[in-house]
Amino acid sequence: MQITRKDVLHVSKLAKLYLNDNEVDKFTKNLSDIVNFADRLNGIDVSGVSPTAAILPLQNVFREDKIEKSMDREKILQNAPEKSYGCFWVKNKIVE
């Protein structure tokens, strides 16, 4: 598959990137080289290779759940600029 100038211009428009003619030519060549290399990988015979999800053996790395004493809430909140109902008070919306 060959990447064309039209493809690069289309993708740059979608990404809201403004490229000059030299950059369009450069990216057209570079992206074509990448796609051609990936196409070469399709020609490799992997019939004797079993599918692998991970190269290392998997093991559980979680620690045992233990109930432990937490820090004192008042001590945590003593430097809060504002607090309400035992929590940090944030005036501005953080998550939309």
C-alpha positions in Angstrom: 0.0 0.0 0.0 1.4 3.4 -1.0 0.6 6.5 1.1 -0.2 9.5 -1.1 -0.1 13.2 -0.5 -3.8 13.2 -0.4 -3.8 10.7 2.5 -1.3 12.8 4.4 -3.3 16.0 3.8 -6.5 14.2 4.9 -4.9 12.9 8.1 -3.3 16.2 8.9 -6.6 18.0 8.5 -8.3 15.5 10.9 -5.5 16.0 13.4 -5.7 19.8 12.8 -2.0 19.9 11.8 -1.0 22.5 9.3 1.8 21.2 7.2 3.8 23.0 4.5 4.6 21.3 1.2 8.0 20.1 2.4 6.5 18.5 5.4 3.8 16.9 3.4 6.4 15.4 1.1 8.5 14.2 4.0 5.6 12.6 5.8 4.3 11.0 2.6 7.7 9.3 2.2 8.2 8.4 5.8 4.7 6.9 6.2 5.0 5.0 3.0 8.3 3.5 4.2 6.6 2.4 7.5 3.6 0.8 5.8 5.9 -1.0 3.3 8.0 -2.3 6.1 4.8 -3.6 7.9 3.8 -5.2 4.6 7.1 -7.1 4.6 6.2 -8.6 7.9 3.1 -10.2 6.3 5.5 -12.3 4.2 7.2 -14.0 7.1 6.4 -17.7 7.6 5.1 -18.2 11.2 3.4 -21.5 10.7 5.6 -23.2 13.3 5.3 -20.5 15.9 2.6 -20.8 18.5 0.7 -17.7 19.4 2.0 -15.9 22.4 0.2 -13.4 24.7 3.2 -12.7 26.9 6.9 -13.7 26.7 7.3 -14.2 30.4 5.3 -16.5 32.7 2.5 -14.6 34.4 2.1 -14.6 38.2 -0.1 -12.8 40.7 1.8 -9.9 42.1 -0.9 -8.6 44.4 -0.3 -8.4 48.1 -2.7 -9.8 50.7 -5.5 -7.5 51.7 -4.9 -6.2 55.2 -7.0 -3.7 57.2 -4.6 -1.1 58.5 -5.0 2.1 60.4 -5.2 5.1 58.1 -3.9 8.7 58.8 -6.1 10.9 60.9 -8.6 12.8 58.7 -8.1 16.1 60.7 -4.4 15.9 60.3 -4.7 15.4 56.5 -7.2 18.3 56.2 -5.2 20.8 58.4 -3.5 22.3 55.4 -6.5 22.3 53.1 -7.4 25.8 51.9 -11.1 24.9 52.3 -12.9 21.9 53.6 -16.4 20.7 54.0 -17.9 17.6 55.6 -14.5 16.2 56.3 -13.3 16.5 52.7 -11.3 18.9 50.6 -13.5 21.6 49.1 -12.8 22.5 45.5 -14.7 25.5 44.1 -14.0 24.8 40.4 -15.4 21.8 38.5 -12.5 19.3 37.9 -14.2 16.5 36.0 -16.8 17.0 33.3 
